[in-house]
Amino acid sequence: MKVYSLSGPSGTGKSTSALAFAHKLGVEAIIDDGLLIVNGVRVAGVSAKFEKNTITAVRRAIFTEKEHREAVKKALASHKVQSILLIGTSTKMTKSIAKQLELDAIEHFYEVEDVRSFKEIQKARFVRQTQGKHVMPIPYRQVEQNFFKRLVQRGMEIFSSKREKIGETTIVRPDFQREYIEIGKHVYVQLLTYCCSKQDIVQKVEQAQFVLGDQVQAILTIQVKLPIDYPLATRLYTLQQAVQDEFYHHFGYELDAIHVHVKAAMQKKKS
């Protein structure tokens, strides 16, 4: 059996990238958080995300329980798995998983930075820290929803470069994920408005919108001051950069898009 390792700190998006990366390597199976996933479908194991605290979650993820371990080993044999990607928070963890499951030695070691950009990693960390969301690289229908009382929602469908569907993800918030900072949407809007109002060309911020999804976007509608005796496009770019800098300073990640719409040019009213 060919054995691969993908490691990186918790919350950096390893599970989000697992299906696409395994497909790119030509690997048929994945071990992630106690689950055995073959060709995008869970076939054995119990997810560490079902656990009540982080200690039992780690034990589940490294297969310390005999019944759990033996069930996965049996499934590996029955599905005749020839290649597998082990996912963990460190190479020490993936080596431990390989040893517990009596797999061959790991041939190739990859870090999360090999499969995700710095920007993607920062965004994943932000979502984990502010929403407590975890990704499972299995279909929504396979998640035992009675385990999750706070959040279970569909993630995204994963496609190959040839647009062939190779799997799905599901978003959950485990019971042990209690330490996260919830930020109200109005906070982002206030920051956007403040960033714009600091620019000397801005007469008024008519509307500021913040969209937090697969693409994190700011949408700004402003009035600029007359007379326009400056290069407008250059100054608007400066405004975009100021917003990007402020977001990175406060939240530790970059926006995917900043759209600025100039609705009008207005003369400042005399007092």
C-alpha positions as CSV (number, residue, x, y, z in Angstrom):
1,M,0.0,0.0,0.0
2,K,1.2,3.5,-0.8
3,V,0.9,5.7,2.2
4,Y,0.9,9.6,2.1
5,S,0.8,12.1,5.0
6,L,-0.8,15.6,5.0
7,S,-0.2,17.6,8.2
8,G,-0.7,21.0,9.5
9,P,-2.1,22.9,12.6
10,S,-5.8,22.6,13.5
11,G,-8.0,25.0,11.6
12,T,-5.8,25.5,8.5
13,G,-8.2,23.8,6.0
14,K,-6.7,20.3,5.6
15,S,-10.1,18.6,5.5
16,T,-11.4,21.1,3.0
17,S,-8.6,20.3,0.6
18,A,-8.3,16.6,1.3
19,L,-10.6,15.2,-1.4
20,A,-9.1,17.4,-4.2
21,F,-5.5,16.7,-3.0
22,A,-6.1,12.9,-2.8
23,H,-7.5,12.9,-6.3
24,K,-4.5,14.9,-7.6
25,L,-2.2,12.3,-6.1
26,G,-4.3,9.4,-7.4
27,V,-5.0,8.2,-3.9
28,E,-8.3,6.4,-3.4
29,A,-8.6,6.5,0.4
30,I,-8.3,9.1,3.2
31,I,-8.0,8.8,7.0
32,D,-9.3,12.0,8.6
33,D,-10.3,12.4,12.3
34,G,-11.0,8.8,12.8
35,L,-12.9,8.2,9.5
36,L,-12.0,6.0,6.6
37,I,-13.2,7.6,3.4
38,V,-12.9,5.7,0.1
39,N,-13.5,7.5,-3.2
40,G,-15.3,10.3,-1.3
41,V,-17.6,8.1,0.8
42,R,-17.3,7.1,4.5
43,V,-16.9,3.4,4.7
44,A,-15.8,2.9,8.3
45,G,-14.8,4.6,11.5
46,V,-16.3,7.1,13.9
47,S,-15.4,10.8,13.6
48,A,-13.4,12.5,16.4
49,K,-15.8,15.4,15.9
50,F,-18.5,13.3,17.7
51,E,-16.4,13.5,20.9
52,K,-17.3,15.8,23.9
53,N,-13.8,17.2,24.6
54,T,-10.5,17.6,22.8
55,I,-8.7,14.9,24.7
56,T,-11.1,12.1,23.7
57,A,-11.2,13.7,20.2
58,V,-7.4,13.3,19.8
59,R,-7.6,9.7,21.1
60,R,-10.4,8.9,18.5
61,A,-8.3,10.5,15.7
62,I,-5.3,8.3,16.4
63,F,-7.3,5.1,16.9
64,T,-6.4,4.3,20.5
65,E,-9.7,2.3,21.0
66,K,-9.3,-1.3,19.8
67,E,-12.9,-1.8,18.4
68,H,-12.6,1.4,16.4
69,R,-9.1,0.5,15.1
70,E,-10.1,-3.1,14.1
71,A,-13.2,-1.9,12.3
72,V,-11.1,0.4,10.1
73,K,-8.4,-2.2,9.5
74,K,-11.1,-4.7,8.4
75,A,-12.6,-2.1,6.0
76,L,-9.2,-1.4,4.5
77,A,-8.8,-5.1,3.7
78,S,-12.3,-5.6,2.4
79,H,-12.1,-2.6,0.1
80,K,-8.6,-3.7,-1.0
81,V,-7.2,-0.2,-0.5
82,Q,-3.9,0.3,-2.4
83,S,-3.2,3.9,-1.6
84,I,-4.2,6.2,1.4
85,L,-3.7,9.7,2.6
86,L,-3.4,10.2,6.4
87,I,-4.4,13.6,7.7
88,G,-3.1,14.9,11.1
89,T,-1.9,18.0,12.9
90,S,1.7,16.8,12.7
91,T,3.9,14.2,11.0
92,K,4.2,12.6,14.5
93,M,0.4,12.1,14.5
94,T,0.2,10.7,11.0
95,K,3.1,8.3,11.8
96,S,1.1,7.2,14.9
97,I,-2.0,6.6,12.8
98,A,0.0,4.5,10.4
99,K,1.5,2.4,13.2
100,Q,-1.9,1.9,14.9
101,L,-3.5,0.7,11.7
102,E,-0.5,-1.4,10.8
103,L,0.0,0.3,7.5
104,D,3.2,0.4,5.5
105,A,5.7,3.2,6.2
106,I,4.7,6.6,4.9
107,E,6.4,7.3,1.6
108,H,5.6,11.0,1.1
109,F,5.1,13.8,3.6
110,Y,3.2,17.0,2.7
111,E,2.4,20.1,4.8
112,V,-0.7,22.1,4.5
113,E,1.3,24.9,2.8
114,D,1.9,22.5,-0.1
115,V,-1.8,22.3,-0.9
116,R,-3.2,25.6,0.3
117,S,-2.1,29.2,-0.3
118,F,-1.2,31.5,2.6
119,K,-4.4,33.5,2.0
120,E,-6.5,30.3,2.1
121,I,-4.9,29.2,5.4
122,Q,-5.4,32.6,7.0
123,K,-9.1,32.6,6.0
124,A,-9.6,29.1,7.3
125,R,-8.0,30.1,10.7
126,F,-10.3,33.1,10.9
127,V,-13.5,31.0,10.3
128,R,-12.4,28.5,12.9
129,Q,-11.6,31.2,15.5
130,T,-14.8,33.2,14.9
131,Q,-17.4,30.6,14.0
132,G,-16.0,27.3,15.4
133,K,-16.8,25.5,12.1
134,H,-15.1,22.2,11.2
135,V,-15.2,20.5,7.8
136,M,-15.8,16.8,7.2
137,P,-14.8,15.5,3.8
138,I,-17.9,13.3,3.5
139,P,-21.5,13.9,2.2
140,Y,-24.1,15.6,4.3
141,R,-26.3,12.5,4.3
142,Q,-23.5,10.5,6.0
143,V,-23.2,12.7,9.0
144,E,-25.0,11.5,12.1
145,Q,-26.8,14.7,12.7
146,N,-28.1,13.8,16.2
147,F,-24.5,14.2,17.4
148,F,-24.5,17.9,16.5
149,K,-27.0,20.1,18.3
150,R,-25.7,23.5,17.2
151,L,-24.7,23.3,13.5
152,V,-24.8,20.9,10.6
153,Q,-24.9,22.3,7.1
154,R,-24.0,21.3,3.6
155,G,-20.5,22.3,2.5
156,M,-19.5,22.2,-1.1
157,E,-19.2,19.7,-3.9
158,I,-15.6,18.9,-5.0
159,F,-14.8,18.5,-8.6
160,S,-11.7,17.4,-10.5
161,S,-10.0,19.6,-13.1
162,K,-12.1,17.7,-15.7
163,R,-15.3,18.7,-13.8
164,E,-15.9,15.2,-12.5
165,K,-17.5,15.1,-9.0
166,I,-15.1,13.5,-6.6
167,G,-16.9,14.2,-3.3
168,E,-18.7,16.6,-0.9
169,T,-18.0,18.3,2.3
170,T,-20.2,18.9,5.4
171,I,-19.7,21.7,7.9
172,V,-20.2,21.0,11.6
173,R,-19.6,22.6,14.9
174,P,-18.6,19.9,17.4
175,D,-19.5,20.0,21.1
176,F,-15.8,20.4,22.1
177,Q,-15.5,23.6,19.9
178,R,-16.7,26.1,22.5
179,E,-13.8,28.6,22.4
180,Y,-14.5,30.9,19.5
181,I,-15.1,34.6,19.2
182,E,-18.4,35.5,17.5
183,I,-18.2,38.8,15.6
184,G,-21.4,40.5,14.6
185,K,-21.8,41.5,11.0
186,H,-22.3,45.1,12.0
187,V,-18.7,45.2,13.2
188,Y,-17.4,44.5,9.7
189,V,-19.8,47.2,8.3
190,Q,-18.6,49.7,10.9
191,L,-15.0,49.0,10.0
192,L,-15.7,49.4,6.3
193,T,-17.5,52.7,6.9
194,Y,-14.7,54.0,9.1
195,C,-12.0,53.1,6.5
196,C,-13.8,55.0,3.8
197,S,-14.5,58.0,5.9
198,K,-10.8,58.4,6.7
199,Q,-10.1,58.9,3.0
200,D,-10.1,62.7,2.2
201,I,-11.8,62.2,-1.2
202,V,-14.9,60.6,0.4
203,Q,-17.8,62.9,0.9
204,K,-20.2,60.3,2.2
205,V,-20.5,56.5,2.6
206,E,-23.9,55.7,1.3
207,Q,-23.8,51.9,1.9
208,A,-21.3,49.3,3.1
209,Q,-21.9,45.6,2.7
210,F,-19.9,42.6,3.9
211,V,-20.4,39.1,2.4
212,L,-18.8,36.2,4.3
213,G,-19.0,33.1,2.2
214,D,-16.7,31.1,-0.1
215,Q,-15.6,34.5,-1.4
216,V,-15.3,37.2,1.4
217,Q,-16.2,40.5,-0.1
218,A,-16.7,44.1,0.7
219,I,-19.1,46.2,-1.4
220,L,-18.9,50.0,-0.9
221,T,-21.1,52.7,-2.4
222,I,-19.7,56.2,-1.8
223,Q,-19.9,59.8,-2.8
224,V,-16.7,61.6,-3.7
225,K,-15.8,65.3,-3.1
226,L,-15.7,67.9,-5.8
227,P,-13.7,69.2,-7.4
228,I,-12.1,66.1,-8.8
229,D,-8.6,67.5,-9.4
230,Y,-6.9,64.2,-8.7
231,P,-6.5,60.8,-10.5
232,L,-9.8,59.2,-9.4
233,A,-8.9,55.6,-10.2
234,T,-5.6,55.8,-8.3
235,R,-7.3,57.3,-5.2
236,L,-10.0,54.6,-5.3
237,Y,-7.3,51.9,-5.4
238,T,-5.7,53.6,-2.4
239,L,-9.0,53.3,-0.6
240,Q,-9.2,49.6,-1.5
241,Q,-5.7,49.0,-0.1
242,A,-6.6,50.9,3.1
243,V,-9.6,48.6,3.6
244,Q,-7.5,45.5,3.0
245,D,-4.8,46.7,5.4
246,E,-7.3,47.4,8.1
247,F,-9.0,44.0,7.8
248,Y,-5.7,42.2,7.9
249,H,-4.6,44.2,10.9
250,H,-7.9,43.5,12.9
251,F,-8.8,40.0,11.7
252,G,-5.6,38.5,10.3
253,Y,-6.8,37.7,6.8
254,E,-7.4,39.4,3.4
255,L,-10.6,40.0,1.6
256,D,-11.1,38.2,-1.7
257,A,-12.7,41.2,-3.3
258,I,-13.3,44.9,-2.5
259,H,-15.9,46.5,-4.9
260,V,-16.1,50.3,-4.8
261,H,-19.0,52.1,-6.5
262,V,-18.9,55.9,-6.9
263,K,-22.5,57.0,-7.0
264,A,-22.1,60.7,-7.1
265,A,-19.6,63.6,-6.8
266,M,-20.8,66.3,-4.4
267,Q,-19.7,69.7,-3.4
268,K,-19.1,70.1,0.3
269,K,-21.9,72.2,1.9
270,K,-20.8,75.4,3.5
271,S,-21.5,75.6,7.2
